[in-house]
Amino acid sequence: MELIEGLKSQINGKNIRIVLPEGTEPRIIGAATKLHKEGILVPVLIGNKGEIARIAKEKAFEIEGIEVIDPKEYTDFDKMVESFVERRKGKVSQEDARKLLQDENYFGTMLTYMGLVDGMVSGAVHSTGDTVRPALQIVKTKPGVSRTSGAFVMIKGDIRYIFSDCAINIELDAEGLAGVAVESAKTAKMFGVDPKVAMLSFSTKGSAKHDLATKVEEATKMAKELDPSLPIEGEIQFDAAIVESVGQQKAPGSEVAGHANVFVFPSLEAGNIGYKIAQRLGGFEALGPILQGLNKPITDLSRGCSEEDVYKLSIITACQSLHN
């Protein structure tokens, strides 16, 4: 909670608007109620107003004063359709745009793209694809970033680590991994972590010869070119990245070895397994996934998320909007 309190202090009083498209989901309504009551950001719910009011009453949530937008009643819907067609550069007709924008995720993403809200949090009842697809089509990635990626903030007491990509890309080339490294370092700074980036592999500085290790080595060189000021080491094994004595032995003279706090995994398989081992066996809290590299902050919740997860990730998304 110390981490979240720190993020709250960054966003408090800035009137940051976060859209929650799954407005009829009780976990979403509960989180919105808490956020509205605290006044640290402005939650915007999407959905049928009567249905949201009914569920809120049933669950004893006080939603008076919370903004609710029903796409079917949205007065600027025609303007949104025009903007969507223009953004998709002829790939979507007016008729198809009208149908797509009845989908709450497309509608919420367009609110974000048009600057009517500052970010979006979805995924409590939708798949990752349903949340990320509109983001990639509409918001798109930042200049110089080829792919979005998913990072987790791993927290245990005063310890904070960034793990990525643990959510989006099954496999990346060297250029993609380099982009993940740079964006993950930016995420670390947002959470008060001075980034020292480890590009993980089963090899450290050539100890094993394989194309997979070579790819991570190349990615490290590319990341250094993208941000020459970034402390980064690779390819490097996890023990050499985290344990000082091992780091000195396997990568002598490295400023990162033994002191890493940002870990870039070589594949989604490795990243997903790694963060869940740290969470389930290591006792770390895993906050995320936080989508990185987009022009506007879009957060993809886990469908197993709690009301508290929605609350925390809404605060994180609001904070991302200040650093984007």
Buried (B, 14 or more C-beta within 10 A) or exposed (E): EEBBEEBBEBBBEBEBBBBBBBBBBBBBBBBBBBBBEEEBBBBBBBBBBEEBBEBBEEEEBEBEEBBBBBBEEBEEBEEBBEBBBEBBEEEBEEEBBBEBBEBBBBBBBBBBBBEBBBBBBBBBBBEBEBBBBBBBBBBBBBEEBBBBBBBBBBBEEEEBBBBBBBBBBEEBBBBBBBBBBBBBBBBBEBBEBEBBBBBBBBBBBEBEEEEBBBBBBBBBBBBBEBBEEBBBBBBBBBBBBBBEEBBBBBBEEBEBBBBBBBBBBBBBEBBBEBBBEBBEEEEBBBBBBBBBBBBBBBBBBBEEBBBEBBBBBBBBBBBBBBEB
